[in-house]
Amino acid sequence: MSDESLESGWSFDTLQVHAGAFPDPATRARAVPIFATTSYVYESVDTAAASFLLEDLTVNSYSRTGNPTTAAAERRIAALEGGVGAVAVASGQAATTLALLNIVRAGDHVVLSGQVYGGTTSLVTQRFPELGIEHTIVTDIDDPEAWRAAIRPNTRAFFAESIANPLARVLDIETVARVAHDDAGVPLIIDNTLATPYLLRPIDFGADIVVHSTTKFLTGHGTVLGGVVVDSGAFDFGAEPAKWPGLHSVDPGHGEIGYWERFHGQGLGYLLRLRSLLLRDYGPTLSAFNSFLLIQGIETLSLRLRQHVANTERIVRYLESHPQVELVNHPLAAGHPSAGLAAKYLPKGAGSVFSFNLVGGLEAGKAFIGGVKLFSHLANIGDVRSLVIHPASTTNSSQTPEQRAATGIGEGLIRLSVGIEDADDLIADLERGFAAARAVRP
Ligand SMILES: Cc1ncc(COP(=O)(O)O)c(C=O)c1O
C-alpha cells in the first residue's frame, strides 16, 4: 500500500509497484481500477464551484483534465523520475508539444538537439514556425559552445533526448543544463523515453522537465500510445516573470493572479497550467484504459529493462565480431562517441535501441529485413518483442542518400529494439538476416 511518508525511503523496485496507488476507498479494490467515466457527481454546489475556480484541486470533475486511473499513473511516474508531479497525455508527441507550448509562444525560440526523434524535429521545425515559434538545431550535441552559440534573447527552452536513436548518442545532461540555466536562463526539457527512469533520472543531473513516450518501455508491451510530462519543480519561472507571460498572466475565470504566483508554492505552477489550460483546450487526453495498461507496464519496468540491457550486451558483442557488420552504434561498442557519457549517466546499461551498419548497402539492408523471422519489422521501439527496421527503405526513404548520410543513417543501417526473449534465439534470428543479406551481395 502506498504511503507518501514511506515512499521517500523506497527503492525503485518497490516504487514501481506501489507509488501513487491506494486501495480504492469505495470498493477496497487492490489493483488500480479502470475508472471508465467521463465525469464525477459533485458533492455539493460549493464543491463544484471550488473545483471550477481551482480552489479545491482534489475534486474530480471531467476526465479530459483528470481521471483517478490516470492520476495513479501520473503519481507513480513522478515518483520514479524524482519529480514534483506529472501530467499524462494521449501520446509522446502530445507530451512534447504540451511541455513546450506551456512556456513558448509566437516570437519565442527553442534550442533543439540535432539528435532527436523525427516527430520532434518535424514539430519544432515545421509546425512551430506556423505558430511563429523559431528554433535553432544543435548538431554537435557534445560541444557546450554549440549549445551556447544557439541561444538568442528570445530563447525560452532547450530540448534534447537522454539517449537518442538510432545512433544511441547520450546527452551530457549536466553540461547542457548548466548552459540552459546560466547562459540562457531557460529550462532544459529531456525526452527520457529510451532510458526510462530505471536507467537514468535526468532530474538528478539538472534537467527541469522530463517527457516520455509511454508508448515505448513504460507501457512496454507494444499495446497503446501514451505520453507524460514530469516537472522537477526546480526551475524558477518567477525569477524573470516577463519571459513567461503564460505562467504569470491572469487566466479568465481562474482567479486574479497567474498560475505561477498562485500554485508554485505547491510545486504546481508549471504543471497546473499545462493541465488546466493546454490539456483542457487542446484536448489530448490519455484514456483510463490506456492508463491502466501503463500502470501494469510500469510494475515490471526494472525486471524488463534488466533483460533488455542484458540481451543488448550479448547482441552488441555478437554484432561487433560479425564480418558483415561495419559499425555498431551502441555505447558498449568500441569507439562509440558516447561511451564515456554512458559510463557516467547509464551505469545500468545504455538502453536496448541502437543500430548497426550492414555491409552491402540498401539491397543488403532490405534483404536482411526479409530474412529475420523472430524480430518484427515495424516502426516502433520499446516492446517486449524484438523489433527491427531499415531506415533507408522506410522512415528515412524520402531523403536522398546524402541527406541520410549527413545524419549518420547509412544505406545499410539496421535499427534494432532488442526485446526480452532468449538472447540465443535472437542471435540465431539475426544470423538468418545476415544469410539473406549475403545472398544479394554483388
Ligand atoms: C524518443 C521518442 N520520443 C517521442 C516519440 C513520440 O511518441 P508517440 O509515438 O507515443 O507519440 C517517439 C516515437 O517513436 C520517440 O521514439
The ligand as a Tripos MOL2 file, in Angstrom:
@<TRIPOS>MOLECULE
LIG
   16    16     1     0     0
SMALL
NO_CHARGES

@<TRIPOS>ATOM
      1 C1         12.1200    9.2320  -28.3830 C.3       1 LIG1
      2 C2         10.6930    9.4210  -28.7880 C.ar      1 LIG1
      3 N1         10.0000   10.4560  -28.2960 N.ar      1 LIG1
      4 C3          8.7160   10.6630  -28.6400 C.ar      1 LIG1
      5 C4          8.0700    9.8240  -29.5170 C.ar      1 LIG1
      6 C5          6.6430   10.0900  -29.8760 C.3       1 LIG1
      7 O1          5.8480    9.2110  -29.1210 O.3       1 LIG1
      8 P1          4.4190    8.6670  -29.5850 P.3       1 LIG1
      9 O2          4.6260    7.7690  -30.7500 O.co2     1 LIG1
     10 O3          3.9310    7.9830  -28.3480 O.co2     1 LIG1
     11 O4          3.5970    9.8580  -29.9240 O.co2     1 LIG1
     12 C6          8.7480    8.7390  -30.0550 C.ar      1 LIG1
     13 C7          8.0640    7.8190  -31.0120 C.2       1 LIG1
     14 O5          8.6590    6.9800  -31.6350 O.2       1 LIG1
     15 C8         10.1000    8.5240  -29.6820 C.ar      1 LIG1
     16 O6         10.7950    7.4910  -30.1760 O.3       1 LIG1
@<TRIPOS>BOND
     1     1     2 1
     2     2     3 ar
     3     2    15 ar
     4     3     4 ar
     5     4     5 ar
     6     5     6 1
     7     5    12 ar
     8     6     7 1
     9     7     8 1
    10     8     9 2
    11     8    10 1
    12     8    11 1
    13    12    13 1
    14    12    15 ar
    15    13    14 2
    16    15    16 1
@<TRIPOS>SUBSTRUCTURE
     1 LIG1         1 GROUP 0 **** ****
